[in-house]
Amino acid sequence: MGWFWADASSPSQSTSALSQPSHHAALPSSHPPLATGSPPPGCPMHKPTVDALNPSASSCPVKHDTPSSPSGCPVPHDTSSSPSVCPVPHGSRDAAPEKPGLLSKLNPLNYMFSDLSQTPAANQNIALPTSRDESSIPKGTGDGNWEYPSPQQMYNALLRKGYTDTDPTAVESMVAVHNFLNEGAWAEIVDWERRFGRGLARGWQVSRRGEENAPIELRKVEAREGESPQPTLVRFQGRPKDMTPKAAMLQVMGWMYPEKFGTEPPFDRHDWFVSRNVNGQEKQIRYVIDYYSGEPEPTGEPVFYLDVRPAMTPSGAAERLLRWGGDVWWRASGAEVREQKKQ
């Protein structure tokens, strides 16, 4: 997981980490600089969409009803979206088929409409680009990479979702932020797969000396054993209304100890299903991604925090324990100090 800055002064984005390594995720060169300062009107990316926790509402920090706020992702992922518009489609949770024959119009991987118009919307006062950038995320089908939406598709999708007050001049920046976050999430997944794609023993070899030394250990392991096969993104699901157990626990801790753990809940959640090659056989690994908004930079650039990890399956839990537990043990046991003394 890592922090991702949207820097308006340069197309190259800088990142840092909080307890875990961060990965550089640059915006595509064709994108304009990201908007700074206050987010544009109607931009849902900057509106928290997980309203499950509100300490002021009751003595319990976790509400037990289902929030009704829309997804924080700027591309509406209901049944009016395109399957190849965004590498993180949100499935069919928000809109169930109501008419006979509807499923024939949907992508079987994510139950979304197979096309989204590039035609300018009614009363649209400026022309928006219709070109689409290719992501670095390979499709699970093996036929290339997922494509990002064009600004015109993004605008049409926002209107369909109900964001009728969206400023068309802000859409290009919104597309850039959307793409930037997805690239950052994929970089985190690729790093995890490089460690654990060939088993827990390999992952421990990389993680045993803490996150600070993990890149060095990873290069050593790859020099001896070779690189792990390239993962691919098979399918995906957006679950903005379902708070992960980890995010809920962080909110409880923030309610109990606000000065130390206080943070806003994630504004979105995605589940990505990644194909991992295990001894010549394909295995699907579910990754969970929580999207947080951080405090803006003093210059006004927005900051986003992505918490990316395998789901809490038996194998995913073991990988998380080895990676994060190894880092905690390395620092808490004084191993770093002992190693420095030896040197």
C-alpha positions as CSV (number, residue, x, y, z in Angstrom):
1,M,0.0,0.0,0.0
2,G,1.2,3.5,-0.5
3,W,0.6,7.2,-0.7
4,F,-0.1,8.6,-4.2
5,W,0.2,12.3,-4.9
6,A,-1.6,14.0,-7.8
7,D,1.0,16.6,-8.7
8,A,-0.1,19.5,-10.9
9,S,3.4,20.7,-11.6
10,S,4.7,17.7,-13.3
11,P,3.4,14.6,-15.1
12,S,5.7,12.5,-13.0
13,Q,4.0,11.5,-9.7
14,S,5.9,11.0,-6.5
15,T,4.9,8.4,-3.9
16,S,5.9,7.5,-0.4
17,A,4.8,4.8,2.1
18,L,3.4,4.4,5.5
19,S,4.7,1.1,6.9
20,Q,4.7,-0.5,3.5
21,P,6.6,0.2,0.2
22,S,5.2,2.6,-2.3
23,H,5.4,2.5,-6.0
24,H,5.7,5.2,-8.6
25,A,2.7,5.6,-10.8
26,A,3.0,8.2,-13.4
27,L,0.1,9.7,-15.3
28,P,-0.1,8.9,-19.0
29,S,1.8,11.6,-21.0
30,S,-1.3,12.5,-22.9
31,H,-3.2,13.6,-19.8
32,P,-3.3,17.2,-18.7
33,P,-1.9,18.2,-15.3
34,L,-4.2,17.4,-12.4
35,A,-6.4,20.1,-10.9
36,T,-5.2,21.5,-7.7
37,G,-7.0,23.2,-4.8
38,S,-10.6,22.4,-4.2
39,P,-12.1,19.5,-6.3
40,P,-14.3,20.5,-9.2
41,P,-18.1,20.6,-8.5
42,G,-19.7,17.2,-9.0
43,C,-16.5,15.2,-8.8
44,P,-17.4,12.2,-6.8
45,M,-13.8,11.1,-6.2
46,H,-13.5,13.6,-3.4
47,K,-16.7,12.7,-1.7
48,P,-16.5,9.9,0.9
49,T,-18.8,7.2,-0.2
50,V,-18.5,4.8,2.7
51,D,-20.6,6.5,5.4
52,A,-20.8,3.4,7.5
53,L,-18.9,5.0,10.4
54,N,-20.0,8.2,12.2
55,P,-18.9,8.5,15.8
56,S,-21.2,11.5,16.4
57,A,-24.3,9.5,15.5
58,S,-24.2,7.0,18.4
59,S,-21.9,5.5,21.0
60,C,-20.9,2.8,18.5
61,P,-18.6,4.0,15.7
62,V,-19.9,1.5,13.3
63,K,-23.4,2.0,11.9
64,H,-25.4,-1.2,11.3
65,D,-27.5,0.0,8.4
66,T,-26.5,0.0,4.7
67,P,-25.2,3.3,3.4
68,S,-26.8,4.4,0.2
69,S,-24.1,6.8,-1.1
70,P,-22.7,6.1,-4.6
71,S,-19.3,4.9,-5.4
72,G,-16.4,7.3,-5.1
73,C,-15.0,6.2,-8.4
74,P,-15.6,8.9,-11.0
75,V,-16.7,6.3,-13.6
76,P,-20.2,5.1,-12.8
77,H,-20.0,1.3,-12.7
78,D,-23.6,0.4,-12.9
79,T,-25.3,-1.2,-15.9
80,S,-24.7,1.8,-18.1
81,S,-21.0,1.6,-18.2
82,S,-18.6,0.0,-20.7
83,P,-16.7,-3.2,-19.9
84,S,-13.4,-1.9,-21.3
85,V,-13.7,1.7,-20.1
86,C,-12.2,1.2,-16.7
87,P,-9.9,-1.5,-15.4
88,V,-12.0,-1.6,-12.3
89,P,-15.7,-2.2,-13.3
90,H,-18.0,-2.5,-10.4
91,G,-20.2,-5.5,-11.2
92,S,-23.9,-5.7,-11.0
93,R,-24.5,-4.9,-7.3
94,D,-26.2,-1.6,-7.9
95,A,-28.5,-2.5,-10.7
96,A,-30.2,-5.9,-11.2
97,P,-31.6,-6.9,-14.6
98,E,-35.2,-5.9,-14.8
99,K,-36.1,-6.6,-18.4
100,P,-36.0,-9.9,-20.4
101,G,-32.9,-10.0,-22.6
102,L,-30.9,-7.5,-20.6
103,L,-28.1,-9.9,-19.9
104,S,-27.5,-10.3,-23.6
105,K,-26.3,-6.6,-23.7
106,L,-23.9,-7.1,-20.8
107,N,-20.3,-8.2,-20.5
108,P,-20.3,-11.7,-18.8
109,L,-17.2,-10.7,-16.7
110,N,-18.8,-7.8,-15.0
111,Y,-22.4,-7.4,-16.2
112,M,-22.1,-4.0,-17.7
113,F,-23.2,-2.6,-21.0
114,S,-20.7,-3.3,-23.8
115,D,-20.5,0.3,-25.1
116,L,-20.6,3.8,-23.8
117,S,-21.3,6.6,-26.2
118,Q,-18.6,9.0,-27.4
119,T,-21.3,11.4,-28.7
120,P,-21.4,14.8,-26.9
121,A,-24.1,15.2,-24.4
122,A,-27.0,17.5,-24.8
123,N,-26.2,21.1,-23.7
124,Q,-22.5,20.2,-23.6
125,N,-20.8,23.5,-24.2
126,I,-17.2,22.3,-24.9
127,A,-15.8,19.5,-27.0
128,L,-14.1,16.7,-25.0
129,P,-11.4,14.3,-26.3
130,T,-12.6,10.9,-27.4
131,S,-9.2,9.2,-27.4
132,R,-8.6,6.5,-24.9
133,D,-5.3,5.5,-23.2
134,E,-4.3,2.0,-22.7
135,S,-3.5,0.9,-19.2
136,S,-0.5,-1.2,-18.1
137,I,-3.0,-3.8,-16.7
138,P,-3.1,-7.0,-18.8
139,K,-6.5,-8.6,-19.4
140,G,-7.0,-12.1,-18.1
141,T,-8.2,-13.1,-21.5
142,G,-4.7,-12.5,-22.9
143,D,-5.9,-10.1,-25.6
144,G,-4.0,-6.9,-24.6
145,N,-4.5,-4.5,-21.8
146,W,-7.5,-2.8,-20.3
147,E,-8.3,0.6,-21.7
148,Y,-9.2,3.7,-19.8
149,P,-12.2,5.9,-20.6
150,S,-12.0,8.9,-22.9
151,P,-13.0,12.2,-21.2
152,Q,-16.2,12.2,-23.4
153,Q,-17.1,8.7,-22.1
154,M,-16.3,9.8,-18.6
155,Y,-18.6,12.8,-18.9
156,N,-21.4,10.7,-20.4
157,A,-21.0,8.2,-17.6
158,L,-21.2,10.8,-14.9
159,L,-24.4,12.2,-16.4
160,R,-26.0,8.8,-16.5
161,K,-25.0,8.3,-12.8
162,G,-26.8,11.5,-11.9
163,Y,-23.9,14.0,-11.6
164,T,-25.6,16.6,-13.8
165,D,-23.6,19.5,-12.2
166,T,-20.3,18.1,-13.4
167,D,-18.1,20.8,-14.9
168,P,-17.0,19.5,-18.4
169,T,-13.7,21.5,-18.1
170,A,-12.8,19.3,-15.1
171,V,-13.4,15.9,-16.7
172,E,-9.9,15.5,-18.3
173,S,-8.4,16.0,-14.8
174,M,-10.8,13.5,-13.3
175,V,-9.9,10.9,-15.9
176,A,-6.2,11.5,-15.1
177,V,-6.8,11.0,-11.4
178,H,-8.9,7.9,-12.1
179,N,-6.1,6.4,-14.3
180,F,-3.4,7.4,-11.9
181,L,-5.0,5.6,-9.0
182,N,-5.6,2.4,-11.0
183,E,-2.0,2.3,-12.1
184,G,-0.9,2.7,-8.5
185,A,-3.1,-0.1,-7.4
186,W,-1.8,-2.4,-10.1
187,A,1.8,-1.6,-9.2
188,E,1.2,-2.7,-5.7
189,I,-0.4,-5.9,-6.9
190,V,2.5,-6.7,-9.2
191,D,5.0,-6.1,-6.3
192,W,3.0,-8.5,-4.2
193,E,2.9,-11.1,-6.9
194,R,6.7,-10.8,-7.4
195,R,7.2,-11.8,-3.8
196,F,4.6,-14.5,-3.3
197,G,3.7,-15.6,-6.9
198,R,6.0,-18.7,-6.4
199,G,5.0,-19.6,-2.9
200,L,5.3,-18.6,0.8
201,A,9.0,-19.7,1.1
202,R,10.0,-17.2,-1.6
203,G,7.9,-14.5,0.0
204,W,9.6,-15.0,3.3
205,Q,13.0,-14.8,1.8
206,V,12.1,-11.4,0.4
207,S,10.3,-10.2,3.6
208,R,12.4,-11.5,6.4
209,R,14.7,-8.4,6.6
210,G,11.8,-5.9,6.6
211,E,10.3,-3.7,4.0
212,E,13.4,-1.4,3.9
213,N,15.5,-4.3,2.6
214,A,12.9,-6.1,0.6
215,P,13.8,-4.6,-2.8
216,I,17.4,-5.8,-2.3
217,E,16.3,-9.2,-1.2
218,L,13.8,-9.5,-4.1
219,R,16.6,-8.8,-6.7
220,K,18.7,-11.5,-5.1
221,V,15.9,-14.0,-5.2
222,E,15.0,-13.2,-8.8
223,A,18.6,-13.5,-9.8
224,R,18.7,-17.1,-8.4
225,E,15.2,-18.3,-9.2
226,G,14.0,-16.1,-12.0
227,E,11.0,-13.7,-12.0
228,S,7.5,-14.7,-11.2
229,P,5.1,-14.9,-14.2
230,Q,3.3,-11.7,-15.1
231,P,-0.1,-11.5,-13.4
232,T,-3.2,-10.5,-15.3
233,L,-6.5,-8.9,-14.2
234,V,-9.3,-11.3,-14.8
235,R,-12.4,-9.6,-13.3
236,F,-13.3,-7.0,-10.7
237,Q,-16.0,-5.8,-8.5
238,G,-16.7,-2.5,-6.8
239,R,-18.1,-2.6,-3.3
240,P,-18.3,0.9,-2.0
241,K,-21.0,0.1,0.4
242,D,-19.1,-2.8,2.0
243,M,-16.4,-1.7,4.4
244,T,-13.6,-4.2,4.8
245,P,-12.9,-5.6,8.3
246,K,-9.5,-3.8,8.4
247,A,-11.1,-0.5,7.5
248,A,-13.8,-0.9,10.1
249,M,-11.3,-1.8,12.7
250,L,-9.2,1.3,11.9
251,Q,-12.4,3.4,12.3
252,V,-13.0,1.8,15.7
253,M,-9.5,2.6,16.8
254,G,-9.9,6.1,15.5
255,W,-13.0,6.5,17.5
256,M,-11.3,5.2,20.7
257,Y,-7.9,7.0,20.1
258,P,-8.6,9.8,17.6
259,E,-5.3,11.6,18.1
260,K,-3.3,8.5,17.1
261,F,-5.6,6.5,14.7
262,G,-8.2,9.0,13.6
263,T,-8.8,8.9,9.9
264,E,-11.7,9.3,7.4
265,P,-13.2,6.1,6.2
266,P,-12.2,4.9,2.7
267,F,-14.2,6.6,-0.1
268,D,-14.3,3.5,-2.2
269,R,-13.4,-0.2,-2.2
270,H,-12.6,-2.5,-5.1
271,D,-12.0,-6.3,-5.3
272,W,-9.6,-7.3,-8.1
273,F,-9.4,-10.9,-9.2
274,V,-5.9,-11.6,-10.4
275,S,-4.6,-14.6,-12.3
276,R,-1.5,-16.2,-10.7
277,N,0.5,-18.9,-12.5
278,V,1.2,-21.7,-9.9
279,N,3.3,-24.5,-11.3
280,G,1.8,-24.1,-14.7
281,Q,-1.8,-23.8,-13.5
282,E,-3.8,-20.6,-13.2
283,K,-5.1,-19.6,-9.8
284,Q,-7.3,-16.6,-9.1
285,I,-6.2,-14.4,-6.2
286,R,-8.6,-11.9,-4.8
287,Y,-7.1,-8.5,-3.8
288,V,-8.9,-6.0,-1.7
289,I,-8.2,-2.3,-2.2
290,D,-9.3,0.5,0.1
291,Y,-9.1,4.0,-1.3
292,Y,-8.5,6.8,1.2
293,S,-8.2,10.6,0.7
294,G,-5.3,12.1,2.6
295,E,-4.6,15.7,3.7
296,P,-3.8,17.8,0.7
297,E,-0.3,19.1,0.2
298,P,0.4,22.7,1.2
299,T,0.5,23.6,-2.5
300,G,-3.0,22.2,-2.9
301,E,-2.3,18.9,-4.6
302,P,-4.7,16.1,-3.5
303,V,-3.2,13.0,-1.8
304,F,-4.6,9.5,-2.0
305,Y,-3.8,6.5,0.0
306,L,-4.3,3.0,-1.4
307,D,-4.3,0.0,1.0
308,V,-3.8,-3.0,-1.3
309,R,-3.5,-6.6,0.0
310,P,-4.8,-10.1,-0.7
311,A,-8.2,-11.0,0.8
312,M,-8.3,-12.8,4.1
313,T,-8.3,-16.3,2.7
314,P,-6.0,-18.9,4.3
315,S,-3.2,-18.3,1.7
316,G,-3.8,-14.5,1.7
317,A,-3.7,-14.3,5.5
318,A,-0.4,-16.3,5.5
319,E,1.1,-13.9,2.9
320,R,0.0,-10.8,4.9
321,L,1.4,-12.3,8.1
322,L,4.8,-13.0,6.5
323,R,5.1,-9.6,4.9
324,W,3.9,-7.4,7.6
325,G,4.9,-9.6,10.5
326,G,8.3,-9.9,9.1
327,D,8.7,-6.2,8.9
328,V,7.5,-5.7,12.5
329,W,9.7,-8.4,13.8
330,W,12.8,-7.0,12.0
331,R,12.4,-3.6,13.5
332,A,11.1,-4.6,16.9
333,S,13.8,-7.2,17.6
334,G,16.6,-4.8,16.8
335,A,17.8,-6.9,13.9
336,E,18.6,-3.8,11.9
337,V,20.8,-2.4,14.7
338,R,22.6,-5.7,15.1
339,E,23.2,-5.9,11.4
340,Q,24.7,-2.5,11.3
341,K,27.1,-3.3,14.1
342,K,28.3,-6.4,12.2
343,Q,29.0,-4.3,9.2
